[in-house]
Amino acid sequence: MKAAYLVKYGPATTAFQIREVERPVPKSNQILIKVQAFGLNFADIAARYGKYRGAPPLPALLGYDVVGTIEKCGANVKNLNVGDRVAALTLFGGYAEYAVAEQGVAGKISKSIAPGVAVALATQSCAAHYLANRLTNIQENEKVLIHAAAGGVGIALAQLALHKNCTVFGTCSSQKKVEYLRGIGVQHPINHREKDFSETIRALVGTRGLDVVFNPIGGKSLKQGYRLLGAGGRLVSYGVSSLNSKKTIFGRLKDLWQFGVYHPVQFLSSSKGIIGMNMLKIAEEKPEKISKIMQEVIQLQQEGILRPHVDAEYSIDRLVEAHRFLESRKSMGKIVVKW
């Protein structure tokens, strides 16, 4: 089979090499998937620069979400069969014509679901559902801030919050994204390159503060978001995109310092808190949790509550172009690469 290996850290133009390798063999609780397409995620960019902790050493086979048909099932696999079309988390190994996945992190899907939508359900939508309905348990009419709201997870978070009649504030980086967010119902889209999101939100919510903040960025924005929370508020950090790999070591240290310093006593006295979330870690250690989330997400998509946005589809020979588009931060929603 063909597989796109990461062979060198750095720019996408020199990072990848297509290789012929043996098909992986599924273990007893795994399935082998003939991959139709795989998705790109910001973790791919971090891994490409050698900044993703837990990524395999070079040459590395990246890829965390795929869509395709089951080619082979392990001896202990139940409720999935050869020929089923599935969306799955792959925990690396997705950039290939065949990939293995644990049965618990694969969900059977309709043949009518587009490839980009399918891979978005496997990662971004599952992450958003876990963030919104497990970790923070957002309630009706709460005030919610979503950073990177025009990204794949951000769009899903907005859709889930709006379904609960929440007031949603969404930061983004362009007027095009502002208009998109407004079009899906976000009441307060904010272009952070033109306005200070903290001052804008404070003027709207006053001293009572926000109920929930979703932050995949880190740095100064995390500290600002914590300050915007009111009593009972909760902030989830699920990414550190501010630690841009192109920055100098001093720039990254500055970003780390801007996260702020916190103590349990201040969480108690203010009745608000911070929690971290790494979806791949959960999938690795507690796949049974992801299995339930996956089924719920597929149902939410069928009901029209979750509507993943696919911004671009690329063929495998344009993998470099796909990476560069994601890294440019101009994309919205999901980017998918097809074999």
Secondary structure, DSSP 8 states (H G I E B T S, - for coil): -EEEEE-SSS-HHHHEEEEE-------TTEEEEEEEEEE--HHHHHHHTT--TT---SSB---SEEEEEEEEE-TT--S--TT-EEEEE-SS--SBSEEEEEGGGEEE--TTS-HHHHHHIIIIIHHHHHIIIIIS---TT-EEEETTTTBHHHHHHHHHHHHTT-EEEEEESSHHHHHHHHHTT-SEEEETTTS-HHHHHHHHHGGG-EEEEEESS-THHHHHHHHHEEEEEEEEE---TTS-TTS-HHHHHHHHHHT----HHHHHHHT-EEEE--HHHHHHH-HHHHHHHHHHHHHHHHTTS----EEEEEEGGGHHHHHHHHHTT---BEEEEE-
